[in-house]
Amino acid sequence: MQSPRRNLRTLRRRDPRRGAAVVEFAVCLPVMVLLIFASLEGANMLFVRQATVQAAYEAVKSAARSNGSTATATTIGQDVLAARNITLDSLTFNPPSVNGAAAGTPIVCTVRVQGDSRSIIGFGPFRGLVIEAQATMIKE
């Protein structure tokens, strides 16, 4: 058995190191929190970008069908983004009306959303960023 006096000496010897660990943690914590939130925001931005590309693809795929219409294609693009909780800025087609487009006509769909539409922190490098995706298909 160790004497109580020896335990007290051991505790006194460890106190300065414990204080250093607390100071190191206090210095590193803001950097660690910043890195965590930055990686979450970056991953969220990739999610929004991929959803925008998917919405453009699904909309132009619907519009390029032989019986495709602009209204149906627009609704499909909006539904893809709404399912992912993303607010649509604009969804446009070129030519503007795909209803009467001749077979073999290239149809371009452009989808735009705000980059910070699903932001966790609400400020940062993606504030005010507009994400745009285009997809092109040939009318059947």
C-alpha positions in Angstrom: 0.0 0.0 0.0 1.1 3.5 -0.7 1.0 6.1 1.9 -1.5 9.0 1.6 1.4 11.3 1.5 2.9 9.7 -1.6 -0.4 10.0 -3.4 -0.6 13.7 -2.6 2.9 14.1 -4.2 1.9 12.3 -7.3 -1.2 14.5 -7.7 0.9 17.6 -7.2 3.3 16.4 -9.9 0.5 15.8 -12.4 -1.4 19.1 -11.9 0.8 21.2 -14.2 0.5 18.7 -17.1 -3.3 18.7 -16.6 -3.4 22.4 -16.9 -1.3 22.3 -20.1 -3.7 19.8 -21.6 -6.7 22.1 -20.8 -4.9 25.0 -22.5 -4.0 23.0 -25.5 -7.6 21.8 -25.8 -8.9 25.4 -25.5 -6.5 26.5 -28.3 -7.4 23.6 -30.6 -11.2 23.5 -30.0 -12.0 26.5 -32.2 -9.9 25.1 -35.1 -11.6 21.7 -34.7 -15.1 23.2 -34.7 -14.3 25.3 -37.7 -13.0 22.3 -39.6 -16.1 20.3 -38.7 -18.6 23.0 -39.8 -16.6 23.7 -42.9 -16.7 20.0 -43.9 -20.4 19.8 -43.2 -21.0 22.9 -45.3 -18.9 21.5 -48.1 -20.7 18.2 -48.1 -24.0 20.0 -48.1 -22.9 22.1 -51.1 -22.0 18.9 -53.0 -25.4 17.5 -52.1 -27.2 20.6 -53.5 -25.0 20.5 -56.6 -25.8 16.9 -57.3 -29.6 17.4 -56.7 -29.5 20.3 -59.2 -27.8 18.1 -61.8 -30.4 15.4 -61.2 -33.3 17.8 -61.5 -32.0 19.1 -64.8 -31.5 15.6 -66.1 -34.9 14.4 -65.1 -36.7 17.5 -66.5 -34.9 17.3 -69.9 -35.5 13.5 -70.0 -39.3 14.1 -69.6 -39.2 17.0 -72.1 -37.3 15.0 -74.8 -40.0 12.3 -75.0 -42.2 12.3 -78.1 -45.2 13.3 -76.0 -43.2 15.5 -73.5 -44.4 18.9 -72.5 -42.8 21.9 -70.9 -45.3 21.9 -68.0 -44.8 18.3 -67.1 -41.0 18.5 -67.4 -41.0 21.6 -65.1 -43.1 19.9 -62.5 -40.8 16.9 -62.5 -37.7 19.1 -62.0 -39.4 20.9 -59.2 -40.4 17.6 -57.6 -36.9 16.3 -57.6 -35.7 19.4 -55.8 -38.6 19.6 -53.4 -38.0 15.9 -52.4 -34.5 17.1 -51.3 -35.8 20.2 -49.5 -34.2 22.6 -52.0 -35.9 25.8 -53.3 -35.8 26.2 -57.0 -34.8 29.6 -58.4 -35.5 29.0 -62.1 -35.9 26.1 -64.5 -35.8 27.0 -68.2 -35.8 25.2 -71.5 -34.2 26.0 -74.8 -36.4 26.0 -77.0 -38.8 27.6 -74.5 -41.7 25.4 -75.6 -40.8 21.7 -76.2 -44.4 20.8 -77.0 -44.1 21.4 -80.7 -40.4 20.8 -81.2 -39.5 18.5 -84.1 -37.9 15.2 -83.6 -34.1 15.5 -83.5 -34.1 18.9 -81.9 -31.7 19.3 -79.1 -33.4 20.4 -75.9 -31.5 22.1 -73.1 -32.7 22.4 -69.5 -31.1 24.9 -67.2 -31.8 24.7 -63.4 -30.6 27.3 -60.9 -30.8 27.2 -57.2 -29.2 29.3 -54.4 -26.1 27.6 -53.0 -26.9 28.4 -49.4 -30.5 27.2 -49.7 -29.7 24.3 -47.3 -26.9 25.9 -45.3 -26.4 24.8 -41.7 -24.8 27.9 -40.4 -26.4 30.6 -42.7 -23.2 32.4 -43.4 -19.8 31.6 -45.0 -18.2 31.2 -48.3 -21.3 29.8 -50.1 -23.6 32.7 -49.2 -25.0 34.3 -52.4 -23.6 31.5 -54.6 -25.9 30.4 -57.4 -25.6 26.8 -58.5 -26.5 26.1 -62.2 -26.8 22.8 -64.0 -27.6 22.1 -67.6 -28.7 18.9 -69.3 -29.2 18.4 -73.0 -31.1 15.6 -74.9 -32.4 15.1 -78.4 -36.2 15.2 -78.9 -37.6 11.8 -79.8 
